[in-house]
């Protein structure tokens, strides 16, 4: 029986019409000898009535034995639901189908978990859901996520087409570039002992497209990184990948602000104000202690370095004498902090190398802390003025090198906000989106263990033009033309203006990153070669598509917005991947295994 309507389409104007609905049995209820079966498809559900007085006994008996999630087709006439039985919770709740014909397209066994009750389904073990992902995806919540993902992908393509971009697919069999994240390697059958790598991003190909004169490129690119996973990371993921020629940073900002405005309007029906604030890396670290700040709530870091430079509290003054800083944070209303919460925050500080965490509790008009006795009246007055200290406040300190001190309090700031929010003492609006650009990152960072510089973004990022003369004399102070787009404490994406001059790129590779010339030629020689033949100024950005959708769906995990995600250990529980290879396959690939038996990945505890 061919469907005439979907299961969320029937309304009062259809009363008296004959319709055919196809879908799954959402529920089967016997009320006084009459069966009420909710038929569901991806659009919604409609109640179907099986009255034994109007149906052959065998048809009624068949209907009575249907399990939830059996696939059926029903034909009947629409009528208004009797008074007292209308369901305002569903769109079709004023009408029902009086069944005349039933075809069972597929019987379903008893399900391993319930999917008809959202509250029950939400409590199902995630591994069980992933093992039976085809059932989990039937839930309206998951269908909503997949539908929104599809709409945003379409809106992105339409917007980029309007802006004159070409969608071009770049290869997913690439060459290994070990300078980045850990890669997935693919052995070559035709080239024994050699490997492809799945791309961490299309970075090098999209730059080559700029040399090729494409000028405006984008794609919804599949990328791969063999890294430890967490809620916002998967071994394979999608990003909105963009590159443009003959532009500067302002052009990127305007493009992405326009794209995100279109996406928010499409997905949530809301308007987001543009342009977004642009704040330097140094300022965001000074104010929020993290390079992806959540600015929906106050509680900013305050610099107390000058005030404690001569303090009798030697932990502070001694650190300042060594070139460090003293930072403070007022967690208003958190003087009620528990011992366990203080221990957690102290552990955060120690994880950055600090010996402990200095604090002041303001209770009953008294500053309670073992360090207050070392403070002068002038120092106390400075704290009072800069931190606006009141009854019930908790003051937290970090005395360390600048970056460390910022990061310590940055992490503690987020922890305090979480606890204060749980206690009802702070409101962090879930429906508010605070966008900002973080700009002017350091081009290079120094690795003490390796005793060398490394790229804070990637080695193709161009220095800020006026800082180029300092590359050899003062590399620490060189700013990169790198930018991150951040919203509500989440980094949605990042990019940069690229180096397009061959000699400057060679200088970065060989002189600063200390990549030997032969290695640089082996890994990036084709790029350096391409730059000899007229590379235009260019730049780009990549937005994490899965992360973007998770935010729009108000989901804490990107697994909830990916149709078939991996577990935290990189396993696909539904298909039982990864798996072993047959001996013949290994022989064809010229691979000998050092392990005689491969253990299957066990589900997480």
C-alpha positions as a printed Julia matrix, in Angstrom:
605×3 Matrix{Float64}:
   0.0     0.0    0.0
   1.5     3.31  -1.11
   1.34    6.06   1.51
  -0.82    9.07   0.81
   0.34   11.19   3.75
   3.12   11.17   6.3
   2.28   10.57   9.95
   2.37   14.22  11.01
   0.27   15.52   8.13
  -3.29   14.56   9.09
  -5.46   17.44  10.3
  -9.16   18.27  10.77
  -9.47   19.27   7.1
  -8.82   15.62   6.2
 -11.86   14.33   8.11
 -13.81   11.85   5.99
 -10.91   11.21   3.61
  -9.39    7.78   3.03
  -5.64    7.77   3.73
  -2.77    5.31   3.81
  -0.01    5.72   6.38
   3.28    3.79   6.48
   5.53    3.69   9.51
   6.52    2.02  12.74
   4.3     0.95  15.64
   5.08    3.55  18.28
   2.7     2.09  20.86
  -0.06   -0.5   20.96
  -2.83   -0.08  23.57
  -5.92   -2.23  24.18
  -8.64   -0.11  25.78
 -11.88   -1.99  26.35
 -11.34   -4.35  23.45
 -10.5    -1.59  20.95
  -6.86   -1.25  19.82
  -5.18    2.12  19.56
  -1.89    1.99  17.66
   0.23    5.1   17.18
   1.87    4.91  13.75
   5.14    6.88  13.56
   7.47    7.96  10.81
  10.27   10.54  10.88
   7.76   13.42  10.69
   5.58   12.49  13.65
   2.77   10.13  14.59
  -0.95    9.52  14.1
  -3.32    7.38  16.15
  -4.91    4.45  14.3
  -8.05    2.8   15.72
  -8.75   -0.94  15.27
 -12.41   -1.64  16.17
 -13.18   -5.4   16.23
 -16.81   -4.73  15.29
 -15.73   -3.3   11.91
 -12.77   -5.6   11.1
 -12.22   -9.24  10.17
 -11.17  -11.22  13.24
  -7.85  -12.33  11.7
  -6.87   -8.71  10.92
  -7.75   -7.61  14.44
  -5.82  -10.54  15.9
  -2.78   -9.65  13.79
  -2.91   -6.06  15.02
  -3.2    -7.14  18.65
   0.06   -9.11  18.4
   2.14   -6.28  16.95
   5.2    -5.35  18.98
   6.46   -1.8   19.17
   8.65   -0.86  16.17
   7.0    -3.35  13.79
   6.66   -1.78  10.33
   3.1    -1.5    9.08
   0.87    0.13   6.49
  -2.69    1.1    7.44
  -5.55    2.4    5.31
  -8.67    3.95   6.71
 -10.78    7.07   7.08
 -10.04   10.14   9.14
 -12.42   11.13  11.9
 -12.31   13.59  14.75
 -11.29   12.09  18.07
 -14.12   11.68  20.59
 -14.34   14.37  23.28
 -12.0    13.64  26.17
  -9.53   11.65  24.05
  -7.86   14.5   22.17
  -4.09   14.77  22.6
  -2.75   18.31  22.55
   0.84   17.06  22.88
   1.07   15.94  19.24
   0.18   17.84  16.06
  -2.29   15.17  14.9
  -3.93   14.89  18.32
  -7.4    16.09  17.23
  -7.98   13.32  14.67
  -7.44    9.58  14.18
  -7.56    6.95  11.44
 -10.31    4.31  11.65
  -8.45    1.36  10.11
  -9.99   -0.68   7.31
  -6.86   -2.43   6.01
  -3.57   -3.48   7.62
  -0.4    -4.81   6.05
   2.48   -5.91   8.26
   5.61   -5.02   6.34
   8.0    -6.37   8.99
   7.54   -7.76  12.49
   9.86   -6.43  15.19
  11.25   -8.42  18.1
  11.19   -7.04  21.62
  13.57   -4.05  21.69
  16.76   -4.04  23.79
  15.66   -0.66  25.18
  12.59    1.56  25.02
  12.55    4.43  22.54
   8.96    5.68  22.92
   9.48    7.47  26.25
  12.07   10.31  26.0
  12.81   10.27  29.75
  13.4     6.5   29.78
  15.44    6.58  26.55
  17.67    9.35  27.92
  18.72    7.07  30.78
  19.73    4.15  28.55
  23.42    3.26  28.68
  25.19    5.03  25.8
  27.04    1.89  24.72
  23.73    0.05  24.32
  22.41    2.96  22.27
  25.49    2.96  20.04
  25.38   -0.81  19.56
  21.8    -0.46  18.29
  22.26    2.95  16.7
  19.55    2.25  14.08
  17.05    2.14  16.96
  18.49    5.15  18.74
  18.2     7.2   15.55
  14.45    6.54  15.45
  13.95    8.71  18.53
  12.41   12.11  17.72
  15.31   13.86  19.49
  17.85   12.21  17.22
  15.77   12.78  14.09
  15.59   16.45  15.08
  19.39   16.58  15.34
  19.88   14.92  11.94
  17.3    17.18  10.33
  18.91   20.31  11.75
  22.34   19.11  10.65
  21.04   18.66   7.1
  19.4    22.11   7.07
  22.57   23.81   8.29
  24.67   22.0    5.68
  22.28   23.18   2.96
  22.23   26.74   4.32
  26.03   26.75   4.34
  26.23   25.63   0.73
  23.64   28.18  -0.4
  25.42   31.01   1.44
  28.84   30.08   0.08
  27.43   29.82  -3.45
  25.95   33.3   -3.05
  29.4    34.59  -2.05
  31.0    33.18  -5.19
  32.74   30.12  -3.71
  33.37   26.85  -5.55
  32.8    23.6   -3.66
  35.77   21.36  -4.48
  36.53   17.94  -3.0
  40.15   17.38  -2.01
  41.72   13.91  -1.7
  41.27   11.79   1.4
  44.38    9.74   0.6
  47.2    12.16   1.35
  50.83   11.97   2.44
  52.05   11.83   6.01
  52.96   15.15   7.66
  54.03   14.14  11.18
  54.43   17.73  12.41
  50.7    17.86  13.23
  48.39   15.56  15.16
  48.76   11.78  15.07
  47.55   10.44  11.72
  45.74    7.38  10.43
  48.05    5.6    7.98
  46.81    3.6    5.0
  49.25    1.01   3.56
  49.68    1.02  -0.21
  49.35   -2.31  -2.04
  50.92   -0.97  -5.24
  53.84    0.7   -3.46
  55.19   -1.84  -0.93
  56.32   -0.34   2.35
  54.76    3.03   1.62
  51.7     4.64   3.15
  49.05    7.22   2.54
  47.72    9.25   5.45
  44.11   10.27   5.94
  44.11   14.08   6.03
  43.95   15.95   9.32
  42.58   18.81   7.21
  42.7    19.84   3.54
  45.14   22.63   4.49
  47.83   22.07   1.88
  45.46   21.2   -0.95
  43.34   24.29  -0.4
  46.43   26.49  -0.47
  47.45   24.84  -3.74
  43.96   25.64  -5.05
  44.7    29.3   -4.37
  47.93   29.01  -6.38
  45.78   27.4   -9.1
  43.64   30.53  -9.32
  40.42   29.14  -7.81
  40.29   32.24  -5.53
  37.28   31.11  -3.45
  37.09   27.5   -2.29
  35.03   25.63   0.31
  33.9    22.14   1.17
  32.26   20.2    4.0
  35.44   18.24   4.47
  35.94   14.91   6.2
  39.04   14.95   8.4
  40.81   12.33  10.52
  42.96   12.45  13.64
  44.17    9.45  15.59
  43.97   11.2   18.96
  42.49   10.47  22.37
  38.81   11.31  22.27
  36.47   13.36  24.43
  32.97   14.78  24.2
  33.82   17.28  21.43
  36.3    15.12  19.5
  35.97   12.11  17.17
  38.57   10.24  15.07
  36.68   11.3   11.94
  34.84   14.58  11.8
  33.48   17.22   9.44
  34.58   20.81   9.08
  33.43   23.74   6.97
  36.7    24.38   5.16
  37.28   27.73   3.46
  40.11   29.49   1.6
  40.17   32.83  -0.24
  42.68   34.8   -2.31
  43.48   38.53  -2.32
  42.01   39.12   1.13
  42.99   40.2    4.61
  41.7    39.24   8.05
  38.76   41.63   7.9
  37.42   39.82   4.84
  37.44   36.52   6.73
  35.71   38.09   9.73
  32.94   39.53   7.57
  32.42   36.27   5.66
  32.16   34.08   8.76
  29.95   36.54  10.62
  27.59   36.48   7.65
  27.67   32.69   7.46
  26.97   32.23  11.18
  24.17   34.8   11.05
  22.58   32.77   8.24
  23.07   29.5   10.15
  21.55   30.85  13.37
  18.58   32.24  11.46
  18.06   28.95   9.64
  18.49   26.7   12.66
  17.01   28.72  15.51
  15.13   31.55  13.83
  17.21   34.07  15.78
  19.25   37.08  14.73
  22.77   37.43  16.05
  24.36   40.89  16.19
  27.39   41.53  14.0
  30.22   42.43  13.83
  31.64   40.31  16.64
  34.14   41.81  19.12
  37.81   41.25  18.22
  40.03   40.73  21.25
  43.73   39.96  21.3
  45.09   36.73  22.76
  46.89   38.72  25.45
  43.7    40.49  26.52
  41.51   37.37  26.67
  44.13   35.6   28.77
  44.42   38.6   31.1
  40.65   38.91  31.53
  39.39   35.33  31.39
  42.45   33.07  31.64
  41.57   31.03  28.56
  41.76   31.61  24.81
  38.13   30.52  24.31
  36.35   32.55  27.0
  32.71   32.23  28.0
  31.7    35.87  28.36
  28.06   35.26  29.34
  28.97   35.82  32.99
  31.26   38.2   34.86
  34.07   37.09  37.21
  37.09   38.4   35.34
  40.7    38.02  36.43
  42.31   41.06  38.07
  46.02   41.86  37.95
  47.52   42.54  41.41
  51.19   42.33  40.42
  52.11   45.94  41.14
  50.18   45.95  44.43
  52.08   42.95  45.84
  55.53   43.65  44.37
  56.89   44.54  47.85
  54.56   42.44  49.95
  55.68   40.69  53.12
  53.93   37.64  51.71
  57.02   36.28  49.96
  55.12   33.84  47.76
  53.69   36.88  45.92
  56.59   39.36  46.09
  59.19   36.67  45.36
  57.31   35.59  42.28
  57.05   39.19  41.07
  60.8    39.63  41.6
  61.39   36.67  39.24
  59.3    38.3   36.51
  56.03   36.59  37.4
  52.57   38.04  38.06
  49.92   37.93  40.77
  46.37   37.41  39.54
  43.17   37.36  41.61
  39.58   36.26  41.04
  36.45   37.09  43.05
  33.95   34.22  43.04
  31.07   36.23  44.46
  28.88   34.32  46.9
  31.16   31.28  46.98
  32.55   31.67  50.51
  30.34   28.65  51.29
  32.77   26.52  49.26
  33.16   23.0   50.66
  36.45   21.4   51.59
  36.09   19.0   48.66
  35.53   21.86  46.23
  38.6    23.67  47.55
  40.64   20.5   47.11
  39.43   20.21  43.51
  40.49   23.79  42.74
  43.82   23.25  44.47
  44.39   20.2   42.3
  43.68   22.34  39.24
  46.37   24.79  40.36
  48.84   21.97  41.03
  48.2    20.49  37.57
  49.82   23.67  36.19
  52.84   23.3   38.46
  51.66   25.52  41.35
  52.42   24.39  44.9
  48.97   25.3   46.15
  46.09   27.77  45.95
  45.91   30.93  48.05
  42.44   32.16  49.0
  40.39   34.46  51.22
  36.88   33.69  52.47
  34.75   36.67  53.5
  32.44   35.5   56.28
  30.76   37.42  59.09
  32.59   40.58  58.1
  35.98   38.87  58.43
  38.63   37.97  55.86
  39.48   34.38  56.7
  42.77   33.1   55.31
  46.2    32.07  56.6
  47.82   34.64  54.27
  45.89   37.79  55.27
  48.15   38.42  58.26
  51.0    39.14  55.83
  49.05   41.82  53.93
  49.52   45.53  54.63
  46.58   47.89  54.89
  47.51   49.29  51.49
  47.42   45.81  49.94
  44.06   45.06  51.56
  42.69   48.36  50.28
  43.89   47.54  46.75
  42.15   44.17  46.92
  38.96   45.76  48.2
  38.93   48.38  45.46
  39.88   46.21  42.49
  37.79   43.15  43.42
  34.75   44.87  45.0
  34.89   42.45  47.94
  31.63   41.86  49.82
  30.24   39.52  52.44
  30.13   35.93  51.17
  32.84   36.32  48.52
  35.69   33.91  47.85
  38.94   35.44  46.59
  41.35   33.12  44.77
  44.94   33.88  43.78
  47.54   32.65  41.32
  51.18   33.76  41.53
  53.26   32.38  38.69
  54.61   33.17  35.26
  52.05   35.17  33.28
  50.59   32.4   31.12
  50.5    29.86  33.94
  48.8    32.27  36.36
  46.18   33.13  33.76
  45.47   29.49  32.93
  45.2    28.45  36.58
  42.54   31.04  37.35
  40.91   30.52  33.95
  40.18   26.91  34.79
  39.1    27.75  38.33
  36.82   30.51  37.0
  34.87   27.98  34.96
  34.65   25.59  37.9
  33.35   28.33  40.22
  30.77   29.39  37.62
  29.55   25.81  37.28
  29.13   25.38  41.05
  27.55   28.81  41.58
  25.12   28.06  38.76
  24.18   24.73  40.36
  23.55   26.58  43.65
  21.33   29.15  41.92
  23.75   31.99  42.75
  24.71   32.65  39.14
  22.68   32.67  35.96
  24.33   31.6   32.71
  21.64   32.04  30.0
  21.52   28.98  27.75
  19.75   30.87  24.95
  22.34   33.66  24.76
  25.2    33.43  22.28
  28.25   35.61  22.9
  30.48   35.53  19.83
  33.97   36.98  19.63
  37.14   36.75  17.6
  40.38   35.97  19.41
  43.2    37.47  17.36
  46.95   38.11  17.35
  48.12   34.88  18.9
  51.87   34.38  19.27
  53.18   32.98  16.0
  55.52   30.61  17.87
  55.72   28.89  21.25
  58.87   27.48  22.82
  59.15   23.82  23.86
  61.67   23.59  26.69
  61.96   19.81  26.51
  62.64   19.84  22.76
  64.62   23.11  23.05
  63.02   24.55  19.93
  60.19   26.7   18.66
  56.95   25.23  17.36
  53.98   26.8   15.56
  51.15   27.86  17.85
  48.75   27.38  14.92
  50.49   25.69  11.98
  53.66   26.42  10.01
  51.77   28.05   7.12
  50.48   30.96   9.26
  51.8    34.34   8.19
  53.35   36.67  10.79
  51.82   40.09  11.34
  53.63   42.13   8.71
  55.25   44.66  11.04
  56.62   41.81  13.2
  58.47   40.01  10.38
  61.8    41.82  11.07
  61.75   40.34  14.59
  61.61   36.7   13.43
  65.31   36.13  13.98
  65.98   38.59  16.8
  62.88   38.21  19.0
  60.64   35.34  17.8
  58.72   35.26  21.09
  57.18   38.67  20.38
  56.1    37.89  16.81
  52.34   37.83  16.39
  50.67   35.54  13.89
  47.77   36.44  11.63
  45.79   33.67  13.3
  42.19   34.04  14.48
  39.71   31.86  16.36
  35.94   32.25  16.37
  34.58   31.58  19.88
  31.04   31.44  21.28
  30.04   30.7   24.88
  33.41   29.2   25.74
  33.51   26.95  22.65
  36.02   27.37  19.85
  33.94   26.9   16.71
  36.9    27.25  14.38
  40.18   28.86  13.58
  42.24   30.0   10.66
  44.88   32.41   9.48
  46.31   34.47   6.69
  48.85   32.16   5.05
  52.45   32.64   4.01
  52.51   32.96   0.23
  56.17   33.91  -0.25
  58.5    30.95  -0.83
  61.5    32.42   1.0
  59.5    33.37   4.1
  57.98   29.88   4.22
  61.46   28.33   3.97
  62.68   30.59   6.78
  59.85   29.42   9.05
  60.47   25.77   8.21
  64.24   25.69   8.44
  65.42   28.56  10.65
  62.67   28.77  13.27
  61.02   25.32  13.35
  64.39   23.67  12.69
  62.98   21.31  10.09
  66.02   20.14   8.06
  65.96   21.33   4.46
  65.76   17.79   3.07
  62.84   16.93   5.39
  61.04   20.16   4.52
  61.52   19.38   0.84
  60.23   15.82   1.26
  57.1    16.92   3.17
  56.32   20.29   1.65
  58.47   20.52  -1.47
  55.54   20.64  -3.85
  54.12   23.65  -1.98
  57.43   25.51  -2.07
  57.7    24.64  -5.74
  54.17   25.92  -6.41
  54.97   29.2   -4.66
  57.65   29.85  -7.34
  54.96   30.28  -9.98
  52.78   33.08  -8.66
  51.06   32.37  -5.35
  48.5    35.06  -4.45
  48.05   36.39  -0.93
  45.47   34.11   0.68
  43.92   32.98   3.92
  41.18   30.8    5.28
  39.44   29.16   8.18
  37.86   25.88   9.2
  34.76   25.62  11.39
  34.04   22.44  13.33
  30.74   21.38  11.77
  29.91   18.7   14.37
  30.7    21.11  17.21
  28.57   23.8   15.58
  25.58   21.44  15.28
  26.01   20.24  18.87
  25.75   23.85  20.05
  22.64   24.49  17.96
  21.08   21.29  19.33
  22.1    22.21  22.9
  24.01   18.93  23.18
  27.04   18.38  25.41
  28.48   15.72  23.09
  29.05   15.73  19.34
  28.15   12.02  19.37
  24.52   13.15  19.64
  24.69   14.97  16.28
  26.66   12.39  14.28
  24.68    9.54  12.76
  27.26    6.82  13.45
  29.86    8.07  15.94
  32.7     6.18  17.61
  32.99    5.57  21.34
  35.58    7.29  23.54
  37.96    4.45  22.61
  37.43    4.89  18.88
  35.21    1.83  18.42
  32.04    1.43  16.36
  29.99   -0.89  18.58
  27.3    -1.43  15.95
  29.59   -2.74  13.19
  32.24   -4.05  15.62
  34.99   -1.92  14.06
  37.96   -1.86  14.06
  38.44   -5.52  13.24
  41.17   -7.92  12.21
  42.37   -8.45   8.65
  42.6   -11.73   6.76
  46.12  -13.12   6.18
  45.7   -12.67   2.41
  44.84   -8.99   2.86
  47.98   -8.49   4.95
  50.11  -10.31   2.38
  48.74   -8.11  -0.42
  49.68   -5.06   1.63
  53.15   -6.45   2.44
  52.43   -6.3    6.18
  53.63   -8.71   8.86
  52.0    -8.36  12.27
  54.21   -8.45  15.35
  51.23   -9.52  17.45
  49.87  -13.0   16.88
  46.4   -12.28  18.2
  44.57   -8.97  18.14
  42.34   -8.38  21.13
  38.96   -6.87  20.44
  38.3    -3.46  21.91
  36.25   -3.94  25.03
  33.35   -1.59  25.79
  34.09    1.15  28.29
  33.17    0.63  31.89
